[in-house]
Structure formats: C-alpha cells, structure tokens
C-alpha cells in the first residue's frame, strides 16, 4: 500500500480505535483528544514521506505507541 492511501484507511477503519486507545491510556477526554490529534499529525507527516507500507496495522499502532510514549513523558 502506498503511503498516500494511509489517510483514507485511517478515516475509514482506525479513527475510533485510535481514540479508544488514547482514552484508555489517559482516562480523560481532553487529554485523549490531544493525544489522538498528536498521533494523527504524526501519521499525516509520515504519509508525506516516500515509501510503501507492508503491514498497515503494525505501522499505525507503532506510531501510536511511539507518540504515546512521548506524550506521557
């Protein structure tokens, strides 16, 4: 899959799951929204880089976990 297709996939399949991921870690809707926004920003930035993604699930969740690690520091 091309990285340019990443944004469509996120919107269709992952947006609710990403918010649930964020809320389960922050237990606060405002913090969850902020964390989710940070994750989406990182995904959008990564979509602008060249290359292809072989495993979309692993790619999205790895970025989400990395952004959460930065967020929680």
Predicted model as a PDB file, atoms N, CA, C, CB and O in Angstrom, pLDDT in the B-factor column:
MODEL        1                                                                  
ATOM      1  N   UNK A   1       0.830  -1.173   0.000  1.00 78.00           N  
ATOM      2  CA  UNK A   1       0.000   0.000   0.000  1.00 78.00           C  
ATOM      3  C   UNK A   1       0.882   1.246   0.000  1.00 78.00           C  
ATOM      4  CB  UNK A   1      -0.948  -0.008   1.205  1.00 78.00           C  
ATOM      5  O   UNK A   1       1.886   1.309   0.709  1.00 78.00           O  
ATOM      6  N   UNK A   2       0.506   2.202  -0.776  1.00 77.00           N  
ATOM      7  CA  UNK A   2       1.240   3.460  -0.829  1.00 77.00           C  
ATOM      8  C   UNK A   2       0.875   4.309   0.380  1.00 77.00           C  
ATOM      9  CB  UNK A   2       0.942   4.222  -2.144  1.00 77.00           C  
ATOM     10  O   UNK A   2      -0.244   4.243   0.890  1.00 77.00           O  
ATOM     11  N   UNK A   3       1.833   5.101   0.825  1.00 77.00           N  
ATOM     12  CA  UNK A   3       1.597   5.938   1.997  1.00 77.00           C  
ATOM     13  C   UNK A   3       0.523   6.994   1.750  1.00 77.00           C  
ATOM     14  CB  UNK A   3       2.886   6.611   2.416  1.00 77.00           C  
ATOM     15  O   UNK A   3      -0.110   7.465   2.695  1.00 77.00           O  
ATOM     16  N   UNK A   4       0.314   7.365   0.501  1.00 73.00           N  
ATOM     17  CA  UNK A   4      -0.720   8.360   0.211  1.00 73.00           C  
ATOM     18  C   UNK A   4      -2.121   7.813   0.496  1.00 73.00           C  
ATOM     19  CB  UNK A   4      -0.624   8.812  -1.250  1.00 73.00           C  
ATOM     20  O   UNK A   4      -3.054   8.591   0.695  1.00 73.00           O  
ATOM     21  N   UNK A   5      -2.278   6.510   0.518  1.00 81.00           N  
ATOM     22  CA  UNK A   5      -3.567   5.886   0.821  1.00 81.00           C  
ATOM     23  C   UNK A   5      -3.803   5.768   2.323  1.00 81.00           C  
ATOM     24  CB  UNK A   5      -3.645   4.509   0.178  1.00 81.00           C  
ATOM     25  O   UNK A   5      -4.897   5.401   2.753  1.00 81.00           O  
ATOM     26  N   UNK A   6      -2.793   6.075   3.113  1.00 82.00           N  
ATOM     27  CA  UNK A   6      -2.855   5.924   4.554  1.00 82.00           C  
ATOM     28  C   UNK A   6      -3.981   6.744   5.169  1.00 82.00           C  
ATOM     29  CB  UNK A   6      -1.540   6.319   5.170  1.00 82.00           C  
ATOM     30  O   UNK A   6      -4.688   6.253   6.049  1.00 82.00           O  
ATOM     31  N   UNK A   7      -4.158   7.963   4.730  1.00 80.00           N  
ATOM     32  CA  UNK A   7      -5.169   8.842   5.325  1.00 80.00           C  
ATOM     33  C   UNK A   7      -6.576   8.324   5.122  1.00 80.00           C  
ATOM     34  CB  UNK A   7      -5.060  10.230   4.746  1.00 80.00           C  
ATOM     35  O   UNK A   7      -7.414   8.460   6.013  1.00 80.00           O  
ATOM     36  N   UNK A   8      -6.854   7.737   3.981  1.00 82.00           N  
ATOM     37  CA  UNK A   8      -8.178   7.167   3.730  1.00 82.00           C  
ATOM     38  C   UNK A   8      -8.443   5.985   4.647  1.00 82.00           C  
ATOM     39  CB  UNK A   8      -8.309   6.735   2.268  1.00 82.00           C  
ATOM     40  O   UNK A   8      -9.542   5.845   5.183  1.00 82.00           O  
ATOM     41  N   UNK A   9      -7.449   5.144   4.827  1.00 84.00           N  
ATOM     42  CA  UNK A   9      -7.583   3.973   5.689  1.00 84.00           C  
ATOM     43  C   UNK A   9      -7.814   4.392   7.140  1.00 84.00           C  
ATOM     44  CB  UNK A   9      -6.335   3.085   5.584  1.00 84.00           C  
ATOM     45  O   UNK A   9      -8.640   3.802   7.837  1.00 84.00           O  
ATOM     46  N   UNK A  10      -7.088   5.407   7.591  1.00 86.00           N  
ATOM     47  CA  UNK A  10      -7.248   5.881   8.973  1.00 86.00           C  
ATOM     48  C   UNK A  10      -8.672   6.340   9.197  1.00 86.00           C  
ATOM     49  CB  UNK A  10      -6.262   7.029   9.285  1.00 86.00           C  
ATOM     50  O   UNK A  10      -9.296   5.965  10.190  1.00 86.00           O  
ATOM     51  N   UNK A  11      -9.184   7.133   8.302  1.00 81.00           N  
ATOM     52  CA  UNK A  11     -10.527   7.676   8.445  1.00 81.00           C  
ATOM     53  C   UNK A  11     -11.583   6.573   8.416  1.00 81.00           C  
ATOM     54  CB  UNK A  11     -10.801   8.691   7.346  1.00 81.00           C  
ATOM     55  O   UNK A  11     -12.558   6.632   9.165  1.00 81.00           O  
ATOM     56  N   UNK A  12     -11.399   5.585   7.574  1.00 83.00           N  
ATOM     57  CA  UNK A  12     -12.399   4.534   7.422  1.00 83.00           C  
ATOM     58  C   UNK A  12     -12.378   3.511   8.551  1.00 83.00           C  
ATOM     59  CB  UNK A  12     -12.196   3.833   6.116  1.00 83.00           C  
ATOM     60  O   UNK A  12     -13.435   3.072   9.004  1.00 83.00           O  
ATOM     61  N   UNK A  13     -11.185   3.122   9.016  1.00 88.00           N  
ATOM     62  CA  UNK A  13     -11.093   1.985   9.912  1.00 88.00           C  
ATOM     63  C   UNK A  13     -10.509   2.270  11.292  1.00 88.00           C  
ATOM     64  CB  UNK A  13     -10.293   0.952   9.272  1.00 88.00           C  
ATOM     65  O   UNK A  13     -10.804   1.540  12.238  1.00 88.00           O  
ATOM     66  N   UNK A  14      -9.709   3.286  11.429  1.00 91.00           N  
ATOM     67  CA  UNK A  14      -8.903   3.406  12.629  1.00 91.00           C  
ATOM     68  C   UNK A  14      -9.211   4.590  13.534  1.00 91.00           C  
ATOM     69  CB  UNK A  14      -7.515   3.473  12.244  1.00 91.00           C  
ATOM     70  O   UNK A  14      -8.712   4.626  14.659  1.00 91.00           O  
ATOM     71  N   UNK A  15      -9.987   5.534  13.108  1.00 93.00           N  
ATOM     72  CA  UNK A  15     -10.170   6.744  13.900  1.00 93.00           C  
ATOM     73  C   UNK A  15     -10.795   6.450  15.261  1.00 93.00           C  
ATOM     74  CB  UNK A  15     -11.030   7.733  13.142  1.00 93.00           C  
ATOM     75  O   UNK A  15     -10.299   6.940  16.276  1.00 93.00           O  
ATOM     76  N   UNK A  16     -11.859   5.673  15.309  1.00 93.00           N  
ATOM     77  CA  UNK A  16     -12.492   5.321  16.578  1.00 93.00           C  
ATOM     78  C   UNK A  16     -11.567   4.473  17.446  1.00 93.00           C  
ATOM     79  CB  UNK A  16     -13.802   4.576  16.328  1.00 93.00           C  
ATOM     80  O   UNK A  16     -11.524   4.641  18.664  1.00 93.00           O  
ATOM     81  N   UNK A  17     -10.841   3.577  16.825  1.00 95.00           N  
ATOM     82  CA  UNK A  17      -9.907   2.721  17.572  1.00 95.00           C  
ATOM     83  C   UNK A  17      -8.768   3.540  18.155  1.00 95.00           C  
ATOM     84  CB  UNK A  17      -9.345   1.613  16.666  1.00 95.00           C  
ATOM     85  O   UNK A  17      -8.325   3.289  19.275  1.00 95.00           O  
ATOM     86  N   UNK A  18      -8.299   4.514  17.399  1.00 96.00           N  
ATOM     87  CA  UNK A  18      -7.232   5.372  17.909  1.00 96.00           C  
ATOM     88  C   UNK A  18      -7.716   6.191  19.106  1.00 96.00           C  
ATOM     89  CB  UNK A  18      -6.720   6.306  16.800  1.00 96.00           C  
ATOM     90  O   UNK A  18      -6.993   6.342  20.091  1.00 96.00           O  
ATOM     91  N   UNK A  19      -8.927   6.713  19.022  1.00 96.00           N  
ATOM     92  CA  UNK A  19      -9.456   7.483  20.151  1.00 96.00           C  
ATOM     93  C   UNK A  19      -9.634   6.578  21.369  1.00 96.00           C  
ATOM     94  CB  UNK A  19     -10.803   8.150  19.774  1.00 96.00           C  
ATOM     95  O   UNK A  19      -9.331   6.990  22.489  1.00 96.00           O  
ATOM     96  N   UNK A  20     -10.113   5.372  21.170  1.00 97.00           N  
ATOM     97  CA  UNK A  20     -10.259   4.425  22.281  1.00 97.00           C  
ATOM     98  C   UNK A  20      -8.907   4.109  22.908  1.00 97.00           C  
ATOM     99  CB  UNK A  20     -10.930   3.130  21.800  1.00 97.00           C  
ATOM    100  O   UNK A  20      -8.784   4.027  24.130  1.00 97.00           O  
ATOM    101  N   UNK A  21      -7.907   3.935  22.073  1.00 97.00           N  
ATOM    102  CA  UNK A  21      -6.535   3.710  22.543  1.00 97.00           C  
ATOM    103  C   UNK A  21      -6.100   4.877  23.427  1.00 97.00           C  
ATOM    104  CB  UNK A  21      -5.556   3.539  21.343  1.00 97.00           C  
ATOM    105  O   UNK A  21      -5.548   4.670  24.507  1.00 97.00           O  
ATOM    106  N   UNK A  22      -6.345   6.081  22.974  1.00 97.00           N  
ATOM    107  CA  UNK A  22      -5.930   7.271  23.705  1.00 97.00           C  
ATOM    108  C   UNK A  22      -6.701   7.425  25.014  1.00 97.00           C  
ATOM    109  CB  UNK A  22      -6.120   8.508  22.841  1.00 97.00           C  
ATOM    110  O   UNK A  22      -6.119   7.735  26.053  1.00 97.00           O  
ATOM    111  N   UNK A  23      -7.997   7.210  24.954  1.00 98.00           N  
ATOM    112  CA  UNK A  23      -8.815   7.379  26.167  1.00 98.00           C  
ATOM    113  C   UNK A  23      -8.473   6.334  27.216  1.00 98.00           C  
ATOM    114  CB  UNK A  23     -10.308   7.298  25.823  1.00 98.00           C  
ATOM    115  O   UNK A  23      -8.466   6.628  28.412  1.00 98.00           O  
ATOM    116  N   UNK A  24      -8.189   5.115  26.774  1.00 97.00           N  
ATOM    117  CA  UNK A  24      -7.860   4.066  27.743  1.00 97.00           C  
ATOM    118  C   UNK A  24      -6.542   4.351  28.455  1.00 97.00           C  
ATOM    119  CB  UNK A  24      -7.790   2.708  27.047  1.00 97.00           C  
ATOM    120  O   UNK A  24      -6.316   3.837  29.551  1.00 97.00           O  
ATOM    121  N   UNK A  25      -5.681   5.144  27.867  1.00 96.00           N  
ATOM    122  CA  UNK A  25      -4.408   5.459  28.491  1.00 96.00           C  
ATOM    123  C   UNK A  25      -4.431   6.751  29.304  1.00 96.00           C  
ATOM    124  CB  UNK A  25      -3.351   5.550  27.441  1.00 96.00           C  
ATOM    125  O   UNK A  25      -3.634   6.919  30.227  1.00 96.00           O  
ATOM    126  N   UNK A  26      -5.334   7.656  28.966  1.00 96.00           N  
ATOM    127  CA  UNK A  26      -5.365   8.939  29.671  1.00 96.00           C  
ATOM    128  C   UNK A  26      -6.518   9.052  30.667  1.00 96.00           C  
ATOM    129  CB  UNK A  26      -5.457  10.063  28.673  1.00 96.00           C  
ATOM    130  O   UNK A  26      -6.408   9.790  31.646  1.00 96.00           O  
ATOM    131  N   UNK A  27      -7.602   8.348  30.444  1.00 97.00           N  
ATOM    132  CA  UNK A  27      -8.812   8.408  31.286  1.00 97.00           C  
ATOM    133  C   UNK A  27      -9.366   9.823  31.395  1.00 97.00           C  
ATOM    134  CB  UNK A  27      -8.509   7.872  32.686  1.00 97.00           C  
ATOM    135  O   UNK A  27      -9.983  10.180  32.399  1.00 97.00           O  
ATOM    136  N   UNK A  28      -9.148  10.613  30.375  1.00 96.00           N  
ATOM    137  CA  UNK A  28      -9.637  11.985  30.333  1.00 96.00           C  
ATOM    138  C   UNK A  28      -9.916  12.334  28.876  1.00 96.00           C  
ATOM    139  CB  UNK A  28      -8.609  12.985  30.974  1.00 96.00           C  
ATOM    140  O   UNK A  28      -9.054  12.146  28.017  1.00 96.00           O  
ATOM    141  N   UNK A  29     -11.099  12.833  28.596  1.00 96.00           N  
ATOM    142  CA  UNK A  29     -11.466  13.071  27.197  1.00 96.00           C  
ATOM    143  C   UNK A  29     -10.633  14.169  26.543  1.00 96.00           C  
ATOM    144  CB  UNK A  29     -12.929  13.431  27.105  1.00 96.00           C  
ATOM    145  O   UNK A  29     -10.313  14.076  25.357  1.00 96.00           O  
ATOM    146  N   UNK A  30     -10.281  15.196  27.291  1.00 97.00           N  
ATOM    147  CA  UNK A  30      -9.476  16.286  26.723  1.00 97.00           C  
ATOM    148  C   UNK A  30      -8.073  15.785  26.391  1.00 97.00           C  
ATOM    149  CB  UNK A  30      -9.400  17.486  27.707  1.00 97.00           C  
ATOM    150  O   UNK A  30      -7.559  16.036  25.301  1.00 97.00           O  
ATOM    151  N   UNK A  31      -7.461  15.081  27.328  1.00 97.00           N  
ATOM    152  CA  UNK A  31      -6.131  14.524  27.072  1.00 97.00           C  
ATOM    153  C   UNK A  31      -6.173  13.497  25.950  1.00 97.00           C  
ATOM    154  CB  UNK A  31      -5.563  13.887  28.341  1.00 97.00           C  
ATOM    155  O   UNK A  31      -5.246  13.421  25.143  1.00 97.00           O  
ATOM    156  N   UNK A  32      -7.237  12.711  25.893  1.00 97.00           N  
ATOM    157  CA  UNK A  32      -7.375  11.712  24.835  1.00 97.00           C  
ATOM    158  C   UNK A  32      -7.480  12.383  23.469  1.00 97.00           C  
ATOM    159  CB  UNK A  32      -8.607  10.827  25.087  1.00 97.00           C  
ATOM    160  O   UNK A  32      -6.893  11.912  22.495  1.00 97.00           O  
ATOM    161  N   UNK A  33      -8.221  13.475  23.400  1.00 97.00           N  
ATOM    162  CA  UNK A  33      -8.337  14.197  22.135  1.00 97.00           C  
ATOM    163  C   UNK A  33      -6.995  14.792  21.725  1.00 97.00           C  
ATOM    164  CB  UNK A  33      -9.394  15.302  22.242  1.00 97.00           C  
ATOM    165  O   UNK A  33      -6.636  14.772  20.548  1.00 97.00           O  
ATOM    166  N   UNK A  34      -6.265  15.313  22.685  1.00 97.00           N  
ATOM    167  CA  UNK A  34      -4.949  15.890  22.382  1.00 97.00           C  
ATOM    168  C   UNK A  34      -3.981  14.810  21.903  1.00 97.00           C  
ATOM    169  CB  UNK A  34      -4.374  16.605  23.622  1.00 97.00           C  
ATOM    170  O   UNK A  34      -3.267  15.004  20.919  1.00 97.00           O  
ATOM    171  N   UNK A  35      -3.959  13.683  22.594  1.00 98.00           N  
ATOM    172  CA  UNK A  35      -3.089  12.584  22.203  1.00 98.00           C  
ATOM    173  C   UNK A  35      -3.476  12.049  20.833  1.00 98.00           C  
ATOM    174  CB  UNK A  35      -3.141  11.466  23.241  1.00 98.00           C  
ATOM    175  O   UNK A  35      -2.609  11.775  20.003  1.00 98.00           O  
ATOM    176  N   UNK A  36      -4.764  11.900  20.593  1.00 97.00           N  
ATOM    177  CA  UNK A  36      -5.237  11.412  19.297  1.00 97.00           C  
ATOM    178  C   UNK A  36      -4.845  12.379  18.185  1.00 97.00           C  
ATOM    179  CB  UNK A  36      -6.765  11.214  19.316  1.00 97.00           C  
ATOM    180  O   UNK A  36      -4.462  11.952  17.095  1.00 97.00           O  
ATOM    181  N   UNK A  37      -4.937  13.653  18.449  1.00 97.00           N  
ATOM    182  CA  UNK A  37      -4.512  14.656  17.459  1.00 97.00           C  
ATOM    183  C   UNK A  37      -3.026  14.550  17.172  1.00 97.00           C  
ATOM    184  CB  UNK A  37      -4.845  16.069  17.947  1.00 97.00           C  
ATOM    185  O   UNK A  37      -2.599  14.663  16.023  1.00 97.00           O  
ATOM    186  N   UNK A  38      -2.238  14.332  18.217  1.00 97.00           N  
ATOM    187  CA  UNK A  38      -0.794  14.178  18.027  1.00 97.00           C  
ATOM    188  C   UNK A  38      -0.478  12.946  17.183  1.00 97.00           C  
ATOM    189  CB  UNK A  38      -0.083  14.080  19.384  1.00 97.00           C  
ATOM    190  O   UNK A  38       0.399  12.983  16.320  1.00 97.00           O  
ATOM    191  N   UNK A  39      -1.197  11.861  17.439  1.00 97.00           N  
ATOM    192  CA  UNK A  39      -0.995  10.631  16.663  1.00 97.00           C  
ATOM    193  C   UNK A  39      -1.380  10.855  15.209  1.00 97.00           C  
ATOM    194  CB  UNK A  39      -1.815   9.466  17.258  1.00 97.00           C  
ATOM    195  O   UNK A  39      -0.651  10.451  14.303  1.00 97.00           O  
ATOM    196  N   UNK A  40      -2.521  11.496  14.981  1.00 95.00           N  
ATOM    197  CA  UNK A  40      -2.956  11.759  13.610  1.00 95.00           C  
ATOM    198  C   UNK A  40      -1.973  12.669  12.887  1.00 95.00           C  
ATOM    199  CB  UNK A  40      -4.350  12.386  13.605  1.00 95.00           C  
ATOM    200  O   UNK A  40      -1.714  12.481  11.698  1.00 95.00           O  
ATOM    201  N   UNK A  41      -1.430  13.643  13.584  1.00 95.00           N  
ATOM    202  CA  UNK A  41      -0.428  14.521  12.977  1.00 95.00           C  
ATOM    203  C   UNK A  41       0.808  13.723  12.565  1.00 95.00           C  
ATOM    204  CB  UNK A  41      -0.035  15.647  13.953  1.00 95.00           C  
ATOM    205  O   UNK A  41       1.346  13.922  11.475  1.00 95.00           O  
ATOM    206  N   UNK A  42       1.248  12.836  13.425  1.00 96.00           N  
ATOM    207  CA  UNK A  42       2.411  12.005  13.097  1.00 96.00           C  
ATOM    208  C   UNK A  42       2.115  11.109  11.897  1.00 96.00           C  
ATOM    209  CB  UNK A  42       2.822  11.146  14.312  1.00 96.00           C  
ATOM    210  O   UNK A  42       2.986  10.897  11.054  1.00 96.00           O  
ATOM    211  N   UNK A  43       0.905  10.587  11.813  1.00 93.00           N  
ATOM    212  CA  UNK A  43       0.531   9.750  10.674  1.00 93.00           C  
ATOM    213  C   UNK A  43       0.460  10.557   9.379  1.00 93.00           C  
ATOM    214  CB  UNK A  43      -0.810   9.074  10.939  1.00 93.00           C  
ATOM    215  O   UNK A  43       0.885  10.084   8.324  1.00 93.00           O  
ATOM    216  N   UNK A  44      -0.075  11.765   9.460  1.00 91.00           N  
ATOM    217  CA  UNK A  44      -0.142  12.632   8.277  1.00 91.00           C  
ATOM    218  C   UNK A  44       1.266  12.980   7.797  1.00 91.00           C  
ATOM    219  CB  UNK A  44      -0.938  13.926   8.590  1.00 91.00           C  
ATOM    220  O   UNK A  44       1.546  12.948   6.599  1.00 91.00           O  
ATOM    221  N   UNK A  45       2.140  13.308   8.730  1.00 92.00           N  
ATOM    222  CA  UNK A  45       3.525  13.618   8.354  1.00 92.00           C  
ATOM    223  C   UNK A  45       4.200  12.411   7.719  1.00 92.00           C  
ATOM    224  CB  UNK A  45       4.327  14.082   9.580  1.00 92.00           C  
ATOM    225  O   UNK A  45       4.958  12.554   6.760  1.00 92.00           O  
ATOM    226  N   UNK A  46       3.928  11.229   8.246  1.00 90.00           N  
ATOM    227  CA  UNK A  46       4.564  10.030   7.690  1.00 90.00           C  
ATOM    228  C   UNK A  46       4.003   9.702   6.310  1.00 90.00           C  
ATOM    229  CB  UNK A  46       4.370   8.834   8.633  1.00 90.00           C  
ATOM    230  O   UNK A  46       4.694   9.101   5.487  1.00 90.00           O  
ATOM    231  N   UNK A  47       2.763  10.090   6.053  1.00 85.00           N  
ATOM    232  CA  UNK A  47       2.159   9.829   4.745  1.00 85.00           C  
ATOM    233  C   UNK A  47       2.820  10.660   3.651  1.00 85.00           C  
ATOM    234  CB  UNK A  47       0.660  10.120   4.785  1.00 85.00           C  
ATOM    235  O   UNK A  47       2.755  10.310   2.472  1.00 85.00           O  
ATOM    236  N   UNK A  48       3.448  11.748   4.042  1.00 85.00           N  
ATOM    237  CA  UNK A  48       4.106  12.620   3.065  1.00 85.00           C  
ATOM    238  C   UNK A  48       5.482  12.115   2.655  1.00 85.00           C  
ATOM    239  CB  UNK A  48       4.231  14.014   3.626  1.00 85.00           C  
ATOM    240  O   UNK A  48       6.070  12.625   1.700  1.00 85.00           O  
ATOM    241  N   UNK A  49       5.999  11.122   3.364  1.00 86.00           N  
ATOM    242  CA  UNK A  49       7.317  10.590   3.043  1.00 86.00           C  
ATOM    243  C   UNK A  49       7.186   9.500   1.983  1.00 86.00           C  
ATOM    244  CB  UNK A  49       8.012  10.039   4.312  1.00 86.00           C  
ATOM    245  O   UNK A  49       6.139   8.861   1.880  1.00 86.00           O  
ATOM    246  N   UNK A  50       8.232   9.283   1.200  1.00 87.00           N  
ATOM    247  CA  UNK A  50       8.162   8.241   0.175  1.00 87.00           C  
ATOM    248  C   UNK A  50       8.215   6.844   0.797  1.00 87.00           C  
ATOM    249  CB  UNK A  50       9.306   8.411  -0.833  1.00 87.00           C  
ATOM    250  O   UNK A  50       8.691   6.659   1.917  1.00 87.00           O  
ATOM    251  N   UNK A  51       7.725   5.890   0.055  1.00 84.00           N  
ATOM    252  CA  UNK A  51       7.795   4.506   0.504  1.00 84.00           C  
ATOM    253  C   UNK A  51       6.435   3.843   0.519  1.00 84.00           C  
ATOM    254  CB  UNK A  51       8.408   4.435   1.874  1.00 84.00           C  
ATOM    255  O   UNK A  51       5.409   4.461   0.235  1.00 84.00           O  
ATOM    256  N   UNK A  52       6.457   2.576   0.856  1.00 87.00           N  
ATOM    257  CA  UNK A  52       5.221   1.805   0.927  1.00 87.00           C  
ATOM    258  C   UNK A  52       5.128   1.139   2.291  1.00 87.00           C  
ATOM    259  CB  UNK A  52       5.155   0.749  -0.208  1.00 87.00           C  
ATOM    260  O   UNK A  52       6.134   0.941   2.972  1.00 87.00           O  
ATOM    261  N   UNK A  53       3.923   0.802   2.670  1.00 87.00           N  
ATOM    262  CA  UNK A  53       3.656   0.149   3.947  1.00 87.00           C  
ATOM    263  C   UNK A  53       3.252  -1.289   3.656  1.00 87.00           C  
ATOM    264  CB  UNK A  53       2.541   0.901   4.759  1.00 87.00           C  
ATOM    265  O   UNK A  53       2.352  -1.541   2.856  1.00 87.00           O  
ATOM    266  N   UNK A  54       3.915  -2.216   4.302  1.00 91.00           N  
ATOM    267  CA  UNK A  54       3.579  -3.624   4.072  1.00 91.00           C  
ATOM    268  C   UNK A  54       2.530  -4.126   5.060  1.00 91.00           C  
ATOM    269  CB  UNK A  54       4.833  -4.487   4.170  1.00 91.00           C  
ATOM    270  O   UNK A  54       1.712  -4.975   4.706  1.00 91.00           O  
ATOM    271  N   UNK A  55       2.538  -3.618   6.292  1.00 93.00           N  
ATOM    272  CA  UNK A  55       1.570  -4.033   7.299  1.00 93.00           C  
ATOM    273  C   UNK A  55       0.972  -2.783   7.933  1.00 93.00           C  
ATOM    274  CB  UNK A  55       2.230  -4.953   8.377  1.00 93.00           C  
ATOM    275  O   UNK A  55       1.584  -2.174   8.811  1.00 93.00           O  
ATOM    276  N   UNK A  56      -0.213  -2.406   7.491  1.00 91.00           N  
ATOM    277  CA  UNK A  56      -0.835  -1.155   7.922  1.00 91.00           C  
ATOM    278  C   UNK A  56      -1.139  -1.156   9.416  1.00 91.00           C  
ATOM    279  CB  UNK A  56      -2.113  -0.908   7.137  1.00 91.00           C  
ATOM    280  O   UNK A  56      -0.941  -0.141  10.084  1.00 91.00           O  
ATOM    281  N   UNK A  57      -1.617  -2.279   9.950  1.00 92.00           N  
ATOM    282  CA  UNK A  57      -1.928  -2.341  11.378  1.00 92.00           C  
ATOM    283  C   UNK A  57      -0.694  -2.092  12.220  1.00 92.00           C  
ATOM    284  CB  UNK A  57      -2.535  -3.691  11.735  1.00 92.00           C  
ATOM    285  O   UNK A  57      -0.722  -1.264  13.131  1.00 92.00           O  
ATOM    286  N   UNK A  58       0.372  -2.786  11.935  1.00 95.00           N  
ATOM    287  CA  UNK A  58       1.609  -2.621  12.696  1.00 95.00           C  
ATOM    288  C   UNK A  58       2.143  -1.203  12.553  1.00 95.00           C  
ATOM    289  CB  UNK A  58       2.666  -3.633  12.234  1.00 95.00           C  
ATOM    290  O   UNK A  58       2.640  -0.628  13.522  1.00 95.00           O  
ATOM    291  N   UNK A  59       2.047  -0.642  11.374  1.00 94.00           N  
ATOM    292  CA  UNK A  59       2.554   0.707  11.109  1.00 94.00           C  
ATOM    293  C   UNK A  59       1.809   1.750  11.953  1.00 94.00           C  
ATOM    294  CB  UNK A  59       2.419   1.044   9.608  1.00 94.00           C  
ATOM    295  O   UNK A  59       2.431   2.586  12.609  1.00 94.00           O  
ATOM    296  N   UNK A  60       0.494   1.692  11.930  1.00 94.00           N  
ATOM    297  CA  UNK A  60      -0.319   2.670  12.661  1.00 94.00           C  
ATOM    298  C   UNK A  60      -0.111   2.530  14.162  1.00 94.00           C  
ATOM    299  CB  UNK A  60      -1.808   2.501  12.317  1.00 94.00           C  
ATOM    300  O   UNK A  60       0.079   3.527  14.858  1.00 94.00           O  
ATOM    301  N   UNK A  61      -0.145   1.304  14.665  1.00 96.00           N  
ATOM    302  CA  UNK A  61      -0.028   1.115  16.113  1.00 96.00           C  
ATOM    303  C   UNK A  61       1.380   1.399  16.612  1.00 96.00           C  
ATOM    304  CB  UNK A  61      -0.428  -0.299  16.491  1.00 96.00           C  
ATOM    305  O   UNK A  61       1.541   1.818  17.759  1.00 96.00           O  
ATOM    306  N   UNK A  62       2.394   1.190  15.803  1.00 97.00           N  
ATOM    307  CA  UNK A  62       3.749   1.531  16.215  1.00 97.00           C  
ATOM    308  C   UNK A  62       3.877   3.041  16.359  1.00 97.00           C  
ATOM    309  CB  UNK A  62       4.783   0.991  15.206  1.00 97.00           C  
ATOM    310  O   UNK A  62       4.468   3.525  17.324  1.00 97.00           O  
ATOM    311  N   UNK A  63       3.333   3.781  15.411  1.00 96.00           N  
ATOM    312  CA  UNK A  63       3.367   5.244  15.512  1.00 96.00           C  
ATOM    313  C   UNK A  63       2.560   5.701  16.717  1.00 96.00           C  
ATOM    314  CB  UNK A  63       2.821   5.900  14.220  1.00 96.00           C  
ATOM    315  O   UNK A  63       2.999   6.586  17.452  1.00 96.00           O  
ATOM    316  N   UNK A  64       1.379   5.107  16.935  1.00 97.00           N  
ATOM    317  CA  UNK A  64       0.541   5.483  18.077  1.00 97.00           C  
ATOM    318  C   UNK A  64       1.276   5.247  19.396  1.00 97.00           C  
ATOM    319  CB  UNK A  64      -0.777   4.692  18.059  1.00 97.00           C  
ATOM    320  O   UNK A  64       1.241   6.098  20.284  1.00 97.00           O  
ATOM    321  N   UNK A  65       1.929   4.117  19.526  1.00 98.00           N  
ATOM    322  CA  UNK A  65       2.651   3.816  20.763  1.00 98.00           C  
ATOM    323  C   UNK A  65       3.849   4.731  20.957  1.00 98.00           C  
ATOM    324  CB  UNK A  65       3.106   2.367  20.767  1.00 98.00           C  
ATOM    325  O   UNK A  65       4.148   5.128  22.083  1.00 98.00           O  
ATOM    326  N   UNK A  66       4.534   5.067  19.883  1.00 97.00           N  
ATOM    327  CA  UNK A  66       5.676   5.978  19.974  1.00 97.00           C  
ATOM    328  C   UNK A  66       5.224   7.382  20.388  1.00 97.00           C  
ATOM    329  CB  UNK A  66       6.424   6.037  18.628  1.00 97.00           C  
ATOM    330  O   UNK A  66       5.861   8.024  21.222  1.00 97.00           O  
ATOM    331  N   UNK A  67       4.137   7.845  19.807  1.00 98.00           N  
ATOM    332  CA  UNK A  67       3.625   9.175  20.158  1.00 98.00           C  
ATOM    333  C   UNK A  67       3.128   9.170  21.605  1.00 98.00           C  
ATOM    334  CB  UNK A  67       2.481   9.602  19.189  1.00 98.00           C  
ATOM    335  O   UNK A  67       3.338  10.139  22.334  1.00 98.00           O  
ATOM    336  N   UNK A  68       2.474   8.093  22.021  1.00 98.00           N  
ATOM    337  CA  UNK A  68       2.025   8.000  23.415  1.00 98.00           C  
ATOM    338  C   UNK A  68       3.212   8.025  24.365  1.00 98.00           C  
ATOM    339  CB  UNK A  68       1.200   6.720  23.636  1.00 98.00           C  
ATOM    340  O   UNK A  68       3.147   8.666  25.414  1.00 98.00           O  
ATOM    341  N   UNK A  69       4.291   7.343  24.018  1.00 97.00           N  
ATOM    342  CA  UNK A  69       5.488   7.346  24.870  1.00 97.00           C  
ATOM    343  C   UNK A  69       6.022   8.755  25.018  1.00 97.00           C  
ATOM    344  CB  UNK A  69       6.579   6.425  24.290  1.00 97.00           C  
ATOM    345  O   UNK A  69       6.412   9.152  26.116  1.00 97.00           O  
ATOM    346  N   UNK A  70       6.047   9.518  23.941  1.00 97.00           N  
ATOM    347  CA  UNK A  70       6.493  10.917  24.019  1.00 97.00           C  
ATOM    348  C   UNK A  70       5.511  11.773  24.825  1.00 97.00           C  
ATOM    349  CB  UNK A  70       6.660  11.503  22.605  1.00 97.00           C  
ATOM    350  O   UNK A  70       5.915  12.664  25.571  1.00 97.00           O  
ATOM    351  N   UNK A  71       4.229  11.490  24.664  1.00 96.00           N  
ATOM    352  CA  UNK A  71       3.163  12.249  25.327  1.00 96.00           C  
ATOM    353  C   UNK A  71       3.213  12.055  26.844  1.00 96.00           C  
ATOM    354  CB  UNK A  71       1.784  11.823  24.784  1.00 96.00           C  
ATOM    355  O   UNK A  71       2.959  12.993  27.600  1.00 96.00           O  
ATOM    356  N   UNK A  72       3.533  10.861  27.279  1.00 91.00           N  
ATOM    357  CA  UNK A  72       3.465  10.547  28.696  1.00 91.00           C  
ATOM    358  C   UNK A  72       4.704  10.955  29.480  1.00 91.00           C  
ATOM    359  CB  UNK A  72       3.237   9.095  28.866  1.00 91.00           C  
ATOM    360  O   UNK A  72       4.752  10.791  30.699  1.00 91.00           O  
ATOM    361  N   UNK A  73       5.695  11.479  28.792  1.00 87.00           N  
ATOM    362  CA  UNK A  73       6.929  11.889  29.485  1.00 87.00           C  
ATOM    363  C   UNK A  73       6.738  13.234  30.135  1.00 87.00           C  
ATOM    364  CB  UNK A  73       8.122  11.940  28.515  1.00 87.00           C  
ATOM    365  O   UNK A  73       7.659  13.751  30.766  1.00 87.00           O  
TER     366      UNK A  73                                                      
ENDMDL                                                                          
END                                                                             
